[in-house]
Amino acid sequence: MQTRQLGKTGMQLTTVGLGTWAMGGPWEYGWGPQDDDEAVASVLEALDLGINWIDTAPAYGLGHSEELVGRALRQTRHRPYIATKCGILWNEKKEKVVHLKRDSVRRECHDSLRRLGVERIDLYQMHWPDPDPDIEEAWEEMARLVKEGKVRYIGVSNFTVQQMERVAPIHPISSLQPPYSMLRREVERELLGYCAKSNVGVIVYSPMQRGLLTGAFNHERLATLAPDDHRKRMPEFQEPQFTATLELVEGLKKIARRQGRTVSQLAVSWVLRRPEVTAAIVGARRSGQIAETAPASDWSLGKKDIEEIEGLLAKREKKLAAGA
């Protein structure tokens, strides 16, 4: 499995990492019911396949995702890099609450260390720059956690270039975690260029766009999503976007089949085509899922395939624009 260096750090990450958002179970942005044993099995499977890092967050299942990762780590000899986050809490009603005050950041770090069962977090990330006025305060506290040895490196998630420029003088930014997929390309405008110039690693999330770019979705599957699956509220799962994406996927299937690959692998390999991207977070919640997607790490898309994909994406955009 290919590896790339994460920015200025000494960490060589496999270009596919395991994402644990979905396995956290029910919460405001959950993915419906989840079996804990299946979740742990998917973590162990990823590690056995050679994936050397796991991305999680306290918000995923309100601490439950981190607990499951910790449970899996106790069952394996593998010692992957662990990336988690701070800045999203929850109240007594299990509703999301954003908080970036220094005492909260420190408390969150200690709670994550406990749930994960590790002595140090390899990459600690500010989950969202929200509330925006507090990002410097939170970043200062994250830098203190590095000096104290509780955290190895610190990064940001969902930041703009301007927000990164505000915190960079306080402490070096090791990584940025933005959304990136064929359906969400905002990162290409200026973020990738800034990160390349500043030697900031880029770990992208949702390369398969919450499952839409896997080839497994259709109208029937959408209708059977659990009532508490957050995807039902997302714009890309509404019309006319949903049908336009299904048509795109039909074209992607032809390219993938021609190469003896799956649409999931195609979607992940597509984001990895950019040299600025260090690695992609690939979610899994049961055995077999990460095994199907992980081979994208060793597949480099050819020029012809990339050009054909661009044509399909332009066709989708044209259709949506015409219907607006």
Buried (B, 14 or more C-beta within 10 A) or exposed (E): BBBBEBBBBEBBBBBBBBBBBBBBBBBBBBBBEBEBEBBBBBBBBBBEBEBBBBBBBBBBBBBBBBBBBBBBBEEEEBEBBBBBBBBBBBEEEEEBEBBBEBEBBBBBBEBBBEBBBBEBBBBBBBBBBBBEEBBBBBBBBBBBBBEEEBBBBBBBBBBBBEBBEBBBEBBBBBBBBBBBBBBBEEBEEEBBEBBBEBEBBBBBBBBBBBBBBBBEBEEEEBEEBBEBBBBBEBEBBEEEBBBBBBEBBEBBBEBBEEBEBBBBBBBBBBBBBBEBBBBBBBBBBBBEBBBBBBBBBEBEBEEEBBEBBEEBBEBBEEBBEEEE
